[in-house]
Amino acid sequence: MDRNYDCLVKVLLCGDSGVGKTCLISQFTDGQVRKSHITTIGIDFKLKTLNVDGKRLRMQIWDTAGQERFETLTAQYYRRAQGIMLVYDVTKERTFTNVSKWLRNIEENAVDNVRIVLVGNKIDLENQREVSEKRGKKLADQHGVQFFETSAWANRHVTQPFDSLASQIMEDMTQKVQVERNGTIKLGYGQSINDVRPA
């Protein structure tokens, strides 16, 4: 079957309600954000195709609700994700404090080799900042994950965490390539690139 991408990956955004997960996704996939805030109910997703190392990677980006009543639903999606973007709001200390809770949820529910990036959003509101970049970087280093600061509203550094996850996931997949007898290269997580044969 013909398709316009080589592999499909699933990326999950999680974090407290109101930190800007939906806005980050909208800015990345559509190049704009809604002027009025609409709280995500349950789970929603968007698609974006990226070029990574010459391969067309289709990213399925899952947007999760941050409210506690949806945590059980969100947990089901952790297991399906190859990448997770954990987002907090640099202007709200509480959302940064809760990063530890989200990391525990990820550890308990996601696959062992899931790739994670930590993102501090809303850096356009610098005069309201409560969480320094240094603290965000320190926390990320403690957990061995990459760290980014973004502004979905001002479109600052939005593509970087998505591109980082895409590159990390593609690297993992490449390392897990197994050539089957029919000439299909089998990738990790059940994905495949057809009609690619060793030289």
BALOBA-1460 file (C-alpha; in Angstrom, 3 decimals):
// residues 199
<rec num="1" residu="m" x="0.000" y="0.000" z="0.000"/>
<rec num="2" residu="d" x="1.370" y="3.388" z="-0.971"/>
<rec num="3" residu="r" x="1.764" y="6.007" z="1.729"/>
<rec num="4" residu="n" x="3.530" y="9.311" z="1.948"/>
<rec num="5" residu="y" x="5.730" y="8.467" z="4.940"/>
<rec num="6" residu="d" x="8.264" y="5.800" z="5.889"/>
<rec num="7" residu="c" x="7.354" y="5.299" z="9.522"/>
<rec num="8" residu="l" x="4.753" y="6.356" z="12.059"/>
<rec num="9" residu="v" x="5.638" y="7.386" z="15.606"/>
<rec num="10" residu="k" x="3.479" y="8.422" z="18.530"/>
<rec num="11" residu="v" x="4.393" y="11.342" z="20.765"/>
<rec num="12" residu="l" x="2.425" y="12.228" z="23.887"/>
<rec num="13" residu="l" x="2.293" y="15.667" z="25.516"/>
<rec num="14" residu="c" x="1.534" y="15.672" z="29.215"/>
<rec num="15" residu="g" x="1.635" y="18.117" z="32.094"/>
<rec num="16" residu="d" x="-0.774" y="20.156" z="34.197"/>
<rec num="17" residu="s" x="-3.840" y="21.754" z="32.673"/>
<rec num="18" residu="g" x="-3.201" y="25.210" z="31.198"/>
<rec num="19" residu="v" x="0.560" y="24.896" z="30.621"/>
<rec num="20" residu="g" x="0.143" y="25.281" z="26.849"/>
<rec num="21" residu="k" x="0.254" y="21.731" z="25.496"/>
<rec num="22" residu="t" x="-2.501" y="22.335" z="22.946"/>
<rec num="23" residu="c" x="-0.941" y="25.647" z="21.878"/>
<rec num="24" residu="l" x="2.451" y="24.006" z="21.348"/>
<rec num="25" residu="i" x="0.871" y="21.339" z="19.160"/>
<rec num="26" residu="s" x="-1.176" y="23.892" z="17.193"/>
<rec num="27" residu="q" x="1.847" y="26.117" z="16.611"/>
<rec num="28" residu="f" x="3.951" y="23.143" z="15.507"/>
<rec num="29" residu="t" x="1.369" y="21.543" z="13.203"/>
<rec num="30" residu="d" x="-0.650" y="24.551" z="11.985"/>
<rec num="31" residu="g" x="1.668" y="27.513" z="12.530"/>
<rec num="32" residu="q" x="-0.845" y="29.297" z="14.737"/>
<rec num="33" residu="v" x="-2.555" y="29.158" z="18.117"/>
<rec num="34" residu="r" x="-6.132" y="29.806" z="19.126"/>
<rec num="35" residu="k" x="-6.731" y="33.223" z="20.656"/>
<rec num="36" residu="s" x="-9.308" y="31.784" z="23.051"/>
<rec num="37" residu="h" x="-8.265" y="28.967" z="25.374"/>
<rec num="38" residu="i" x="-10.278" y="25.760" z="25.170"/>
<rec num="39" residu="t" x="-9.392" y="23.126" z="27.770"/>
<rec num="40" residu="t" x="-8.664" y="19.719" z="26.267"/>
<rec num="41" residu="i" x="-11.179" y="17.089" z="27.348"/>
<rec num="42" residu="g" x="-9.731" y="13.584" z="27.340"/>
<rec num="43" residu="i" x="-7.380" y="12.931" z="24.408"/>
<rec num="44" residu="d" x="-6.940" y="14.571" z="21.006"/>
<rec num="45" residu="f" x="-4.231" y="14.259" z="18.362"/>
<rec num="46" residu="k" x="-2.741" y="15.913" z="15.283"/>
<rec num="47" residu="l" x="-0.362" y="14.740" z="12.568"/>
<rec num="48" residu="k" x="2.856" y="16.212" z="11.205"/>
<rec num="49" residu="t" x="5.314" y="14.712" z="8.714"/>
<rec num="50" residu="l" x="9.007" y="15.430" z="9.291"/>
<rec num="51" residu="n" x="12.156" y="14.598" z="7.356"/>
<rec num="52" residu="v" x="14.667" y="12.913" z="9.642"/>
<rec num="53" residu="d" x="17.928" y="11.593" z="8.206"/>
<rec num="54" residu="g" x="16.353" y="11.258" z="4.774"/>
<rec num="55" residu="k" x="13.319" y="9.352" z="6.066"/>
<rec num="56" residu="r" x="9.766" y="10.691" z="6.145"/>
<rec num="57" residu="l" x="8.596" y="10.347" z="9.713"/>
<rec num="58" residu="r" x="4.891" y="10.774" z="10.406"/>
<rec num="59" residu="m" x="4.430" y="12.052" z="13.935"/>
<rec num="60" residu="q" x="1.114" y="11.379" z="15.622"/>
<rec num="61" residu="i" x="1.019" y="13.958" z="18.423"/>
<rec num="62" residu="w" x="-1.339" y="13.155" z="21.279"/>
<rec num="63" residu="d" x="-2.681" y="16.034" z="23.365"/>
<rec num="64" residu="t" x="-3.742" y="15.000" z="26.866"/>
<rec num="65" residu="a" x="-5.955" y="16.667" z="29.429"/>
<rec num="66" residu="g" x="-4.046" y="17.812" z="32.501"/>
<rec num="67" residu="q" x="-6.899" y="17.423" z="34.971"/>
<rec num="68" residu="e" x="-6.586" y="14.659" z="37.569"/>
<rec num="69" residu="r" x="-9.867" y="13.062" z="36.523"/>
<rec num="70" residu="f" x="-8.325" y="12.181" z="33.168"/>
<rec num="71" residu="e" x="-5.063" y="10.716" z="34.522"/>
<rec num="72" residu="t" x="-6.282" y="7.111" z="34.190"/>
<rec num="73" residu="l" x="-7.184" y="7.737" z="30.551"/>
<rec num="74" residu="t" x="-3.843" y="9.403" z="29.896"/>
<rec num="75" residu="a" x="-1.988" y="6.468" z="31.463"/>
<rec num="76" residu="q" x="-3.350" y="4.157" z="28.761"/>
<rec num="77" residu="y" x="-1.623" y="6.272" z="26.128"/>
<rec num="78" residu="y" x="1.781" y="6.256" z="27.842"/>
<rec num="79" residu="r" x="2.262" y="2.631" z="26.792"/>
<rec num="80" residu="r" x="1.645" y="3.489" z="23.136"/>
<rec num="81" residu="a" x="4.102" y="6.385" z="22.984"/>
<rec num="82" residu="q" x="7.676" y="6.280" z="21.731"/>
<rec num="83" residu="g" x="8.205" y="9.884" z="22.829"/>
<rec num="84" residu="i" x="6.803" y="12.016" z="25.643"/>
<rec num="85" residu="m" x="6.985" y="15.788" z="25.969"/>
<rec num="86" residu="l" x="6.437" y="16.860" z="29.573"/>
<rec num="87" residu="v" x="5.379" y="20.512" z="29.696"/>
<rec num="88" residu="y" x="5.211" y="23.008" z="32.555"/>
<rec num="89" residu="d" x="4.468" y="26.740" z="32.702"/>
<rec num="90" residu="v" x="7.480" y="28.880" z="33.673"/>
<rec num="91" residu="t" x="5.089" y="31.428" z="35.219"/>
<rec num="92" residu="k" x="3.475" y="28.890" z="37.587"/>
<rec num="93" residu="e" x="5.693" y="27.242" z="40.191"/>
<rec num="94" residu="r" x="3.038" y="24.614" z="40.934"/>
<rec num="95" residu="t" x="3.202" y="23.199" z="37.412"/>
<rec num="96" residu="f" x="6.972" y="22.789" z="37.789"/>
<rec num="97" residu="t" x="6.610" y="21.119" z="41.187"/>
<rec num="98" residu="n" x="4.157" y="18.668" z="39.634"/>
<rec num="99" residu="v" x="6.723" y="17.581" z="37.019"/>
<rec num="100" residu="s" x="7.937" y="14.984" z="39.543"/>
<rec num="101" residu="k" x="4.434" y="13.511" z="39.724"/>
<rec num="102" residu="w" x="4.206" y="13.333" z="35.932"/>
<rec num="103" residu="l" x="7.619" y="11.677" z="35.737"/>
<rec num="104" residu="r" x="6.441" y="9.022" z="38.210"/>
<rec num="105" residu="n" x="3.350" y="8.414" z="36.073"/>
<rec num="106" residu="i" x="5.552" y="8.024" z="33.006"/>
<rec num="107" residu="e" x="7.904" y="5.654" z="34.819"/>
<rec num="108" residu="e" x="4.984" y="3.513" z="36.002"/>
<rec num="109" residu="n" x="3.083" y="3.396" z="32.713"/>
<rec num="110" residu="a" x="5.356" y="4.020" z="29.716"/>
<rec num="111" residu="v" x="7.654" y="1.551" z="27.968"/>
<rec num="112" residu="d" x="11.165" y="1.388" z="29.411"/>
<rec num="113" residu="n" x="12.941" y="2.980" z="26.451"/>
<rec num="114" residu="v" x="10.526" y="5.854" z="25.868"/>
<rec num="115" residu="r" x="12.227" y="9.134" z="24.954"/>
<rec num="116" residu="i" x="11.347" y="12.144" z="27.125"/>
<rec num="117" residu="v" x="11.940" y="15.877" z="26.793"/>
<rec num="118" residu="l" x="11.120" y="18.473" z="29.449"/>
<rec num="119" residu="v" x="9.685" y="21.770" z="28.187"/>
<rec num="120" residu="g" x="9.207" y="25.025" z="30.080"/>
<rec num="121" residu="n" x="6.579" y="26.977" z="28.137"/>
<rec num="122" residu="k" x="5.386" y="30.625" z="28.120"/>
<rec num="123" residu="i" x="8.806" y="32.298" z="28.133"/>
<rec num="124" residu="d" x="7.198" y="35.301" z="26.414"/>
<rec num="125" residu="l" x="5.810" y="36.173" z="29.870"/>
<rec num="126" residu="e" x="9.288" y="36.823" z="31.258"/>
<rec num="127" residu="n" x="8.115" y="39.416" z="33.780"/>
<rec num="128" residu="q" x="5.827" y="36.771" z="35.329"/>
<rec num="129" residu="r" x="8.441" y="34.004" z="35.441"/>
<rec num="130" residu="e" x="8.528" y="31.924" z="38.629"/>
<rec num="131" residu="v" x="10.755" y="29.071" z="37.408"/>
<rec num="132" residu="s" x="14.254" y="29.919" z="36.185"/>
<rec num="133" residu="e" x="15.781" y="28.271" z="33.144"/>
<rec num="134" residu="k" x="18.591" y="27.032" z="35.396"/>
<rec num="135" residu="r" x="16.149" y="25.110" z="37.612"/>
<rec num="136" residu="g" x="14.456" y="23.542" z="34.613"/>
<rec num="137" residu="k" x="17.795" y="22.451" z="33.173"/>
<rec num="138" residu="k" x="18.914" y="21.049" z="36.525"/>
<rec num="139" residu="l" x="15.761" y="18.943" z="36.864"/>
<rec num="140" residu="a" x="16.116" y="17.646" z="33.311"/>
<rec num="141" residu="d" x="19.759" y="16.728" z="33.949"/>
<rec num="142" residu="q" x="18.782" y="14.883" z="37.128"/>
<rec num="143" residu="h" x="16.431" y="12.686" z="35.116"/>
<rec num="144" residu="g" x="18.667" y="12.331" z="32.074"/>
<rec num="145" residu="v" x="16.292" y="14.041" z="29.651"/>
<rec num="146" residu="q" x="16.715" y="16.934" z="27.226"/>
<rec num="147" residu="f" x="15.411" y="20.364" z="28.217"/>
<rec num="148" residu="f" x="13.894" y="23.188" z="26.187"/>
<rec num="149" residu="e" x="12.166" y="26.484" z="26.898"/>
<rec num="150" residu="t" x="9.484" y="27.634" z="24.477"/>
<rec num="151" residu="s" x="6.751" y="30.131" z="23.785"/>
<rec num="152" residu="a" x="3.883" y="28.685" z="21.793"/>
<rec num="153" residu="w" x="2.219" y="32.103" z="21.680"/>
<rec num="154" residu="a" x="5.298" y="33.908" z="20.299"/>
<rec num="155" residu="n" x="6.453" y="30.865" z="18.292"/>
<rec num="156" residu="r" x="9.848" y="30.736" z="20.009"/>
<rec num="157" residu="h" x="11.797" y="27.458" z="19.886"/>
<rec num="158" residu="v" x="8.590" y="25.444" z="19.340"/>
<rec num="159" residu="t" x="10.020" y="23.080" z="16.733"/>
<rec num="160" residu="q" x="13.119" y="22.172" z="18.743"/>
<rec num="161" residu="p" x="11.612" y="19.714" z="21.273"/>
<rec num="162" residu="f" x="9.557" y="17.991" z="18.561"/>
<rec num="163" residu="d" x="12.596" y="17.711" z="16.282"/>
<rec num="164" residu="s" x="14.664" y="16.372" z="19.163"/>
<rec num="165" residu="l" x="12.132" y="13.657" z="19.942"/>
<rec num="166" residu="a" x="11.869" y="12.748" z="16.259"/>
<rec num="167" residu="s" x="15.654" y="12.375" z="15.957"/>
<rec num="168" residu="q" x="15.937" y="10.356" z="19.166"/>
<rec num="169" residu="i" x="13.109" y="8.011" z="18.180"/>
<rec num="170" residu="m" x="14.485" y="7.543" z="14.679"/>
<rec num="171" residu="e" x="17.892" y="6.735" z="16.155"/>
<rec num="172" residu="d" x="16.298" y="4.109" z="18.404"/>
<rec num="173" residu="m" x="14.428" y="2.611" z="15.477"/>
<rec num="174" residu="t" x="17.524" y="2.480" z="13.300"/>
<rec num="175" residu="q" x="19.404" y="0.617" z="16.014"/>
<rec num="176" residu="k" x="16.618" y="-1.967" z="16.177"/>
<rec num="177" residu="v" x="16.437" y="-2.642" z="12.477"/>
<rec num="178" residu="q" x="16.106" y="-6.307" z="11.622"/>
<rec num="179" residu="v" x="16.173" y="-7.497" z="8.045"/>
<rec num="180" residu="e" x="13.494" y="-10.105" z="7.401"/>
<rec num="181" residu="r" x="13.662" y="-12.747" z="4.713"/>
<rec num="182" residu="n" x="11.156" y="-10.907" z="2.517"/>
<rec num="183" residu="g" x="13.447" y="-7.881" z="2.353"/>
<rec num="184" residu="t" x="11.374" y="-5.694" z="4.644"/>
<rec num="185" residu="i" x="13.340" y="-3.797" z="7.237"/>
<rec num="186" residu="k" x="11.505" y="-4.229" z="10.511"/>
<rec num="187" residu="l" x="11.760" y="-1.348" z="12.937"/>
<rec num="188" residu="g" x="11.140" y="-1.171" z="16.636"/>
<rec num="189" residu="y" x="7.616" y="-0.624" z="17.948"/>
<rec num="190" residu="g" x="6.117" y="-2.639" z="15.091"/>
<rec num="191" residu="q" x="6.816" y="-0.068" z="12.394"/>
<rec num="192" residu="s" x="8.458" y="-0.928" z="9.089"/>
<rec num="193" residu="i" x="10.065" y="0.616" z="6.048"/>
<rec num="194" residu="n" x="9.204" y="-1.459" z="3.001"/>
<rec num="195" residu="d" x="11.356" y="-2.191" z="-0.025"/>
<rec num="196" residu="v" x="14.617" y="-1.194" z="1.609"/>
<rec num="197" residu="r" x="17.279" y="-3.852" z="1.207"/>
<rec num="198" residu="p" x="20.906" y="-3.970" z="2.295"/>
<rec num="199" residu="a" x="23.510" y="-3.114" z="-0.346"/>
